[in-house]
Amino acid sequence: MSKKQPKKIKTSTYKETLRSLQIELVKLQKHIIKKDDRILIIFEGRDAGGKDGTIKRITQYLSPRETRIVALGKPSDRDNSSWYFQRYAAHLPTADEMVFFNRSWYNRAGVERVMSFCTDKEYHEFLETVPDFEQMLVRSGIKLLKYYLDISRDEQKNRLKDRQQNPLKQWKISPIDKAAQKHWDDYSQARNIMFARTHHLTTPWTIVRADDKQAARINVIKDILFRLDYKDKDESLILPDANIIFNYEESYLKNGMIAP
């Protein structure tokens, strides 16, 4: 794999490929409904990493009855006085469902750690317990995929600037966004610890090089289709680009595959 950013995908090619992959996603959902499968897909990453747009393209033509997007806001006083995973557990998939977490319990390993929204004790307890929690989910029959959308510092700066100027993206602006560039190194350190402590064989982290939004979306969809079983799978269409999407390895923090 090359540490250089891949060439940008042509818009016409992107649209054609996306449509073909969305047809595959519909086939996947039919299979999930028939088999009573439970699918949970977690999206994490830098602020402005492209989570919203990626999830939107995945779910665009899926049945809203069996598809849910979970994007929880600031925890309430009741949430803060409960078991940490409790408010997330309420949104786990039931039979037939695909559930997409746009940020997840990993808030504690990222923004809460960096912005001091949790105590040291709460942070370390999370890192100790989250692998067991996820193992419980997998043993219960939930198919869990974890994606981290990784972007460069310059790309994040440009996207955050666009949010400020684009009237259609004003809802995305938050105080956390404004601190993202200032705390870039702190977020990198928190991310690296999160990977080291929560990447396991049965619940691995999949890294997505997302400076190119279109290539990232295409390859996330391909990876989902590649990992999950369904009838009449078009094998020629779903092989992801290993230079864009790949399982975490510590060496990638040093060779440039993951943004420093």
C-alpha positions in Angstrom: 0.0 0.0 0.0 1.1 3.5 -0.7 1.1 6.4 1.8 0.4 8.8 -1.1 -3.2 9.9 -1.4 -5.0 7.9 -4.3 -6.0 9.7 -7.5 -9.4 11.3 -7.3 -12.2 9.4 -8.9 -14.0 10.9 -11.9 -17.5 12.3 -11.2 -19.1 10.3 -14.0 -17.4 7.1 -12.8 -18.4 7.8 -9.2 -22.1 8.2 -10.1 -22.2 5.0 -12.1 -20.4 3.0 -9.5 -22.4 4.4 -6.7 -25.7 3.5 -8.4 -24.5 -0.1 -9.0 -23.3 -0.4 -5.3 -26.7 1.0 -4.1 -28.4 -1.8 -6.0 -26.1 -4.3 -4.2 -27.1 -2.6 -0.9 -30.8 -3.2 -1.6 -30.0 -6.9 -2.3 -28.1 -7.0 1.0 -31.0 -5.6 2.9 -33.4 -8.1 1.4 -31.1 -10.8 2.6 -30.9 -9.3 6.1 -34.7 -9.1 6.4 -35.1 -12.7 5.2 -32.5 -14.0 7.6 -33.5 -11.8 10.6 -29.9 -10.5 10.8 -28.9 -7.6 13.1 -26.3 -5.3 11.6 -24.6 -2.5 13.5 -22.2 -0.2 11.7 -20.2 2.5 13.6 -18.8 5.6 12.0 -16.1 7.5 13.8 -13.5 10.0 12.6 -12.2 13.5 12.7 -14.6 16.4 12.7 -15.6 17.0 9.1 -14.4 13.5 8.2 -17.4 12.8 6.0 -19.5 10.6 8.2 -22.8 12.3 7.3 -22.3 12.1 3.6 -21.1 8.5 3.7 -24.1 7.3 5.7 -26.5 9.3 3.5 -25.2 7.5 0.3 -25.4 4.1 2.0 -29.0 4.5 3.3 -30.4 6.5 0.3 -32.4 3.7 -1.2 -32.8 1.4 1.8 -36.1 0.7 3.4 -36.7 3.2 6.3 -38.6 0.6 8.3 -35.5 -1.6 8.6 -32.9 1.1 8.6 -32.0 3.5 11.4 -29.4 6.3 11.8 -28.5 7.0 15.4 -26.8 10.4 16.0 -27.1 11.1 19.7 -26.7 14.7 21.1 -25.2 15.9 24.3 -26.0 13.4 27.2 -28.6 14.5 29.7 -28.2 14.6 33.4 -30.0 11.2 33.5 -27.6 9.8 30.9 -24.6 11.0 33.0 -25.9 9.3 36.1 -26.5 6.0 34.2 -24.2 3.2 33.0 -22.2 4.7 30.2 -23.4 2.3 27.5 -27.0 2.4 28.6 -28.2 5.2 26.2 -26.5 3.5 23.3 -27.8 0.0 24.1 -31.4 1.3 23.7 -30.6 1.9 20.0 -29.0 -1.5 19.1 -30.5 -3.3 16.1 -33.3 -5.8 16.4 -34.0 -8.6 13.9 -34.2 -7.4 10.3 -32.4 -4.1 11.1 -29.4 -2.2 9.9 -28.4 0.5 12.4 -25.8 3.2 11.6 -24.2 5.0 14.5 -23.0 8.5 13.4 -20.5 8.7 16.3 -21.0 6.2 19.1 -19.7 5.2 22.6 -16.3 6.0 21.2 -17.1 9.7 22.0 -15.5 8.9 25.4 -12.2 7.9 23.8 -12.2 11.0 21.5 -14.0 14.3 22.1 -14.8 13.6 25.8 -11.2 12.8 26.5 -9.7 15.7 24.6 -12.2 18.3 25.8 -12.2 17.0 29.4 -15.9 16.1 29.3 -15.1 13.0 31.3 -12.8 12.2 34.2 -9.6 10.2 34.0 -11.3 7.4 35.9 -14.3 7.3 33.4 -12.0 7.4 30.5 -9.8 4.5 31.6 -12.8 2.5 32.7 -14.2 2.9 29.2 -11.0 1.6 27.6 -11.1 -1.4 29.9 -14.7 -2.3 29.4 -15.6 -1.5 25.8 -13.9 -4.6 24.3 -16.0 -6.9 26.6 -19.1 -4.9 25.8 -18.5 -5.3 22.0 -17.7 -9.0 22.5 -21.1 -9.4 24.2 -22.8 -7.8 21.2 -21.0 -10.1 18.7 -21.8 -13.2 20.8 -25.5 -12.2 20.9 -25.5 -12.4 17.1 -25.1 -8.7 16.1 -22.7 -8.2 13.2 -20.6 -5.2 14.1 -18.5 -3.1 11.7 -16.4 -0.2 12.9 -15.1 2.5 10.5 -12.8 5.4 11.2 -12.8 8.1 8.5 -9.4 9.7 8.5 -8.5 13.0 6.9 -5.4 15.2 6.8 -5.1 18.4 8.8 -5.3 20.6 5.7 -8.4 18.9 4.4 -10.1 19.3 7.8 -9.2 23.0 7.8 -10.8 23.4 4.3 -13.9 21.5 5.2 -14.5 23.5 8.4 -14.0 26.7 6.5 -16.6 25.6 3.9 -19.1 24.9 6.8 -18.7 28.5 7.9 -19.4 29.8 4.4 -22.0 27.4 3.1 -25.6 28.4 4.2 -26.7 24.7 3.7 -24.1 23.4 6.2 -24.7 25.9 9.1 -26.4 23.1 11.2 -23.0 21.3 11.3 -21.2 24.1 13.0 -20.5 23.5 16.7 -18.0 24.7 19.4 -16.3 21.3 19.1 -15.6 22.0 15.4 -14.0 25.3 16.3 -11.6 23.5 18.6 -10.7 20.7 16.2 -7.7 22.3 14.5 -6.4 23.7 17.8 -6.5 20.2 19.4 -5.4 18.3 16.3 -2.4 16.7 18.1 -4.5 15.8 21.2 -7.1 14.1 19.0 -4.3 12.2 17.2 -3.0 10.9 20.5 -6.5 10.0 21.7 -7.2 8.2 18.4 -4.0 6.2 18.6 -4.7 5.1 22.1 -8.2 4.1 21.1 -7.0 2.0 18.2 -4.3 0.3 20.4 -6.8 -0.6 23.1 -10.0 -1.4 21.2 -8.8 -3.0 17.9 -9.5 -6.8 18.3 -9.8 -9.7 15.9 -13.5 -10.0 16.2 -14.2 -6.2 16.4 -11.4 -4.6 14.3 -11.1 -1.0 13.3 -11.3 -0.3 9.6 -9.5 2.8 8.5 -10.8 4.9 5.6 -8.6 7.5 3.9 -11.2 10.1 3.4 -9.6 13.2 1.9 -11.4 12.3 -1.3 -15.1 12.1 -0.2 -16.3 10.2 -3.3 -13.6 7.6 -3.2 -14.2 7.1 0.6 -18.0 6.6 0.1 -17.5 4.1 -2.7 -15.0 2.1 -0.8 -16.9 2.0 2.5 -19.9 0.6 0.6 -17.7 -1.9 -1.1 -16.2 -3.0 2.2 -19.6 -3.4 3.8 -20.8 -5.5 0.9 -17.6 -7.5 0.9 -17.8 -8.3 4.6 -21.5 -9.2 4.8 -23.2 -12.3 3.2 -26.1 -11.9 0.9 -27.6 -13.7 -2.1 -26.6 -12.9 -5.7 -23.5 -10.9 -4.7 -21.7 -9.3 -7.6 -18.2 -10.2 -6.6 -16.6 -8.3 -9.5 -18.1 -5.0 -8.2 -17.4 -5.1 -4.4 -13.7 -5.5 -4.0 -12.5 -2.4 -2.1 -9.3 -0.5 -2.8 -6.8 -1.6 -0.1 -5.0 1.8 -0.5 -8.1 3.6 0.7 -9.7 1.2 3.2 -7.9 -1.3 5.4 -7.8 -2.9 8.8 -5.8 -0.9 11.4 -2.2 -1.8 12.0 0.2 0.1 14.3 2.7 0.5 11.6 0.3 2.7 9.6 0.7 5.4 12.2 4.3 5.7 11.3 4.3 5.2 7.5 1.8 7.9 6.6 -1.2 5.6 5.8 -3.0 7.2 8.8 -2.8 11.0 9.1 -0.4 12.1 11.9 
